[in-house]
Amino acid sequence: MNDLSSVSAPARQRKPDWIRVKAPTSAGFAATRELMRSKSLTTVCEEAACPNIGECWSKKHATVMILGDTCTRACAFCNVKTGMPRAVDAMEPQNVADAAAQMGLAHIVITSVDRDDLPDGGASQFVKVIQAIRRSNPTTTIEILTPDFRNKAQAAVEAIIEARPDVYNHNLETVPRLYPTIRPGARYYASLRLLESVKRHDPSIFTKSGVMLGLGEQRLEIHQVMDDMRSADIDFLTMGQYLQPTPRHAKVAEFVTPKAFDAYAGIARAKGFMLVASSPLTRSSYHAGDDFAKLRATRDAKLGVTRTAPAGSGVSA
């Protein structure tokens, strides 16, 4: 990254003090885990080995991962297992809605594995989950984090947009130069076009995307990604430190300091993002409910809208 505020990662990948977190032990953590098990739900918190799982689950916050726990792609950064997925669970949409109701969520985040084996990439399951939540929990706001639906019909994405999630998130993950080794199954500009199409079809939906730092990207490459995102009218940028899940995955090239993350955040805000979350432990849905409230408040202020009830916070991971 050629950034003097960064720390080169040693061969044994020892984490600096600012990236270490305590192991989860709280009663709230155990209760959230039991609820997910009882509803036969998978969470990206566990599957992706998120460092924030202890904090989020202790608050009964969890990002639900639909369409199973097996991905059809093998990205070099991701800890979700790769293989042939199981059949789509017809009960999953209602189970997600029931869990949201039981947890009393004001905001929920739904993501999924890549399902290149399905004709629509799993888009119809996203639609069904959104509809089930709307029926059971009409006041719950919904954030989705989808795959790129690469090589699928545009109608697949349009069906999700028509279901009107409150936030549509799709992560670019890294800079274009690193896609062949880090995200080989995806295409950078295809991901940008996906997010651009969301805004084109429904400008009222907030769009969001994230990148990982510490994979060997250069500072100016990150600046260019920011510019590309703004050209696609993306509202919210997240930036976090990449952590190697296992020795089989891509190594950490460097640990980026909190000071450097703050500097990137300042640049991103100057480029016009409505909201920026940038820190070593930031993840796509970390503090998602609070961030949605900030997004909505910022847009309301611009439009001169006054709400009688405050925007609540909710699920994150």
N, C-alpha and C positions, 0 to 999 in steps of 0.2 A: 504494500500500500504506500510505501515511501512516506510514511507519516512518523515524525519524530516522537509522537505521543503514543506510539504503539510499542508493544513488547514482543520480540520474536519468540515463537513457541519452541521450547526445547524438545529434544527428541522424545522424552518420556511424557510429554504433554501435561506437565504439572500445571494446574490451574492457579492463576493469581488470586490473591485474597478477595478481590472485588467480584469474582464470579462464583465463589463457593456458597452453597446453601446447606441448611441443616436437613437431615433426614426427617421425613414426615412421621409424626407420632401422635397427633392430636385425635381426640374423639370425633371431631368434625370430619377429619380425613377418613376415618374408619366408616363413618355413617355414609359418606358420599360413595365410597367404594362399594359398600353393601347395597346401596340403592341401584347403582349401575349394574351390579351382578343380578339383582332381583328382576331387573327389566331386560336382561340379556343384551345390554348395551355396551358398545366399545367406546373408549375415549382416546383421543389423540394424546391426552395428557400422559397416559401410560404407554401407549404404543410408540410414541416418539420420544419417550424418556425426557419429558419436559422438566427443566430444573425448578420450575415454579409450582409443581404439583402439590407440595406440602402446604404452601400458602393458600393456593386457590381451593383445594379440596377441604381445607379446614373451614373455609367460608361457604361451603356447599356450592362451589363454582366448578364446573367441568365442561369441557368442550366435547360434545358428542361426535363420534366418527361413524357415519352411516355406511352401508354397503359392505359391511364385513371388516375383517382385520387383515386382509391379504391384498396387496397391491399388484397390479399387472406390470408395473415399471420397477426399475431398480436404480433410483437416484443415489449418487455417491454420498449424500449427506444425511439420508433419511433412515431411521431405525425401524420403520414399518416393514414387516416381512413381505417378501415377493413370492409369487406363485400363482396357481390357478385358484381364484376366489370361489367361495361357496355361492349357492343360489341366493338371489335377493330375498330377504325376509319380508313377507307381506305384512307382518305385525309390527315391523320396526317403526313406521310413522306414528302409530298410536302409542307405542311404548315410549317414544321420545316425548310426545305430548304429555303423557301421564307423568313421566319423570319431571318435566318442567313444572307441571302443576304441583306435584308433591314437594318440590324444592322451593316453590313460591317465587319462581324467577321473573324478574322484570325484563331481563334481556337474556337471550340464549344464542350460543354460537354452534352452528352445525357445519361439520366438514366431512370429508370422505377420502377414501383411498381412490387411486385411479382405477377405473373399470373399463379398460379398452376392449374387454371381451363383450360388453353390452352394446347393442345397436346405437343407443343414445348416450353411452358413457355413464349412465346412471342418473341422467338429468331428471327423468320422471320421478325417481325416488326423492330427490330434493323437493320437487313440486308437492309430492304427497306429504312429506314431513312438514313443509310450510303450511299446507292446508290443514293438517291435523292439529298443529299448534294453534292456528287461528281459530279453529272450532272450539278447542278445549280451553285456550288461554288467550282470549281476544286482545288483552291489553299487553301481552308480552311482545316486546320488539325482537325481531329476528335478524341475526347476522349469519351469512353463509360464507364459507371458505371452500370454493370449488376447485376441481381439477381444470385443465385447459380445454377438455372436450375436443382434443385435436383429432382431426379427420372425421368428426361427426357433423351431422347436418346443423346448420345455423338454427333451425327450428328447435333443437334441443335446448340451446341457451335461451332462446326467446321464450320458451315455455316457463323457464325459471324466472325470467324478468317479469313475465305477466303474472306470476304468483306474488310478486311485489315484496321481496324481502326488504328490510329496512337498510341493510348494509350488504353490499356484494364485494367480497374479498377474494382476490386471486393473487398469489405471491409470485413475483418475478424471480425471487430467491437469490440471484447473483447477477453479475455483469455478463453481457453477451459473449465475451471472449472465453468465459469459463463453462459455458453450456455444454460443449462436447464431452467434458470430463465430469462435471458436477450434475448436470441435468440433461443427460443425453436423449431422453425420450421426448423432450419438449423443444419448443422453438420460441425464442425470445419475442419476436415480433408477433407471433400468433397469440401469445399471452397478452401483449399490449392491445392487440385488436379486440380481444375478448372484453377487456375492461372498457375500451372505447365504445364498443357496441352497447354495453349496458347503459352508459350515459346517453348515447344516441337514442335508444328506445325509451328510456324513462329517466329524465334528468333529476327526478325527485329521489332516486335511490342513491345513497352515499356509496362511493367506490373507494376501495382500499387495497393496498398492496404492500409487500414487505421484502426486504433483502437481508441476507446474512453477511456479516463482515468477518474477516479473518480467514478467508479462503485463498488469498493471494491477489485480490483485486487491487487496482491502483486508485488513488484518490480521485483523479480526474474521470475515471470510469464511473465511479459512484455519482459524481456530479452529472455525467451524461445520462445515467439512468434516471436521476431526478428530473432532468429536462424532458426525457421521453415520457415519463409518467405525467408530467404536467401537460404535455402535448395531448395526452389521452384523457385529460381532465380528471385525473385521479385526485380525490379529496384528501385522503389520509395515507401517510407513509409511516411504516414501522421499520426500525433497524435494530438488529440484535446481534450478539456475538455467536458465531458458529461454534458448536462444541461437538467433538468427535464422539459418536455414540458407542462405537466399538472399534477395535484395531482394524477391522475390515473396511471401515469407511474412510473417506477423505481426511487427511490429517489437517490439523489446525496450522495455518501458516503463521499466524500471529494472534496475540490477544490484544484487542483494541481497548485502550483505556477509557474510563468514563469521561475524561476530559475531551478525548477525540470524538466520542459519541455526541457530546454536547455541541462541539463545533459543527459536526455534520447536521445536527438538528437546526442550528442557527442558519446554515446555508439553505436547508430545505424550506424553512419558514420564509426566508427571503425570496425563494422561488415561487411562493404562492400557495403552498399546501394549506388546506384549512386546518389540519391537525397533524402533528408529528410526534411520534413516540420513539425515542432513541436512547438506548442504554444497553449495557452488556446483557442483562437478563430480559430485555424486551422480547416478547414472542407475539405472534399474530393476534392472538385473542387474549393476551394478558391485560387485565383491567378493561375488558371490552365494554362492559356496561357503563362504566364511568366515562369512557372515551366516547361512546355513542351519545351520552348526555351532553358532552362538550360539543360534539359535532352539531347536534340539533340546536343547542343554544346559540352557537356561532351563526348558523344559518338563520335562525329566528331573528337574531339581532340585525342581520343585514336586511331582512325582509320587513322588519318592524312588527313581528308577530309576538304576541304575549300569550303564554300558556297558563291556564288556571291551576294545573297540577305539575309538579316538577318531574323531569325525566328521571326515572329510577336507574339504579345501577344493577348489574346482574352478573351473568356467568362469564367467566374468563378462564384462560389457562395459559 
